[in-house]
């Protein structure tokens, strides 16, 4: 086999010994070329419009769960005499039909997300095991990319009518499932496009490009939304089409330049349903032989759900809790992704110096502190959310990237796809925590700003769990 950095040949797995077998790229092997590394990282950029525009800041928050999908008579009751709309963060409007209708839409969207989480729970780990055994991670990524693009194209047909709500919700939820399945193979290739000395910065590069891609995608969407009008369904339909085209175009470097993964002899090649038996046995073996990896998966499941909650509820908190307008939400989204992208790329280098666990712990401490600050200083107005929200964004990306890098370091190459399948699965298993904490704090205290305490609590629990995870000696500094 020729040099592992050669663009045309498969990258060989690393040969550094770990608890369950060989881990990482051997020190004597050449590092992957920059072309391969950047092409791999560009997939984060390619998928980011779906995450940033569709799921977070525009399509779901400003369209699918907005008054566009209320009964017209109910929607009309939300408009005040001065032409503005009721703020459902205000106690005087909480019990109105308008605010109750918006709450129902958000709840239904939550149920669609719950169903997506169950599918990922069932599918992700066994598909990862299959990819390991068959050596077709790249094929899964290509298939996921095409499917996500097609679903985004389909969102063009979601009209601003209550009858179309479930069509839109189910379509986006399915795309989220496909995205997670694609991420399993994408994450699992990290060890093949990096070395033990560069895994942190390569992981950070991918996350960072993703966030920066979100910034550019939001900028591209702003002229559409405000040229056509943010109250017009056509604006959101065209935004979905732009995201679909983006996904296909920017995934091409990954398709062309990154070699297919090798099949690992240690990974058992069995039928789909037999994969569940293999998975159960490997979980037992993982607990016995690489207990640090096992416990890290559990701790990461909790704090990663808190990280996801920061972005999932950030736009809602800005709009309803602090009274941000549509354009202010968009501008905040731009700033948040820019800050997260830059901080993630820079933190990747810190990861390689101090170790991923220390970096994650520092980021989680900062996140908990900022969540508390948002609540305590809320009476000072929007400036509090701008400052604390952007600091929160600066901490989220590095924690996510370092988590991916840490798992790569403690997982043998023959189980990369399967373990990252479990990584996706455990994250989804705990994905009810942030929505549950958010909803319970709102129900108990009756104000939307209290929801940030729920997110902070999930992050704090994850931080405490991580502190008790003991890494192997050679991995404590990464």
Secondary structure, 3 states (H helix, E strand, C coil): CCCCCCCCCCCCCCCEECCCCEECCCCCCCCCCHHHHHHHHHHHHHHHHHHHHHHHHCHHHHHHCCHHHCCHHHHHCCECCCCCECCCCCCCCCCCHHHHHHHHHHHHHHHHHHHHHHHHHHHHHHHHHHHHHHCCHHHHHHHHHHHHHHHHHHHHHCCCCHHHHHHHHHHHHHHHHHHHHHHHHHHHCHHHCCCCCCHHHHHHHHHHHHHHHHHHHHHHHHHHHHHHCCCCHHHHHHHHHHHHHHHHHHHHHHHHHCCCCCCCCCCCCCCCCHHHHHHHHHHHHHHHHCHHHHHHHHHHHHHHHHHHHHHHHHHHHHHHHCCCCHHHHHHHHHHHHHHHHHHHHHHHHHHHHHCHHHHHHHHHHHHHHHHHHHHHCHHHCHHHHHHHHHHHHHHHHHHHHHHHHHHHHHCCHHHHHHHHHHHHHHHHHCCHHHHHHHHHHHHHHCCHHHHHHHHHHHHHHHHHHHHCCCCCHHHCCC
